[in-house]
């Protein structure tokens, strides 16, 4: 036997139906706190520090990619065939 139920409700209605707590006020409070902390940190940082903090892996990865291209291009002569 197979039974199929389609329930059309909002996430808030489902949460209340299942008896789960309303965490929206907590989420709003945490979001405000996070925004305040980010704003304070951004005001304290200069542009170079911000870039060094947020993009170290990306910049390093780009430099490694450039080095790989240079190595590959330098290794190929005019008569070399591609593999």
Secondary structure as UniProt FT lines:
FT   HELIX           11..18
FT   HELIX           24..44
FT   HELIX           47..54
FT   HELIX           56..75
FT   TURN            78..79
//
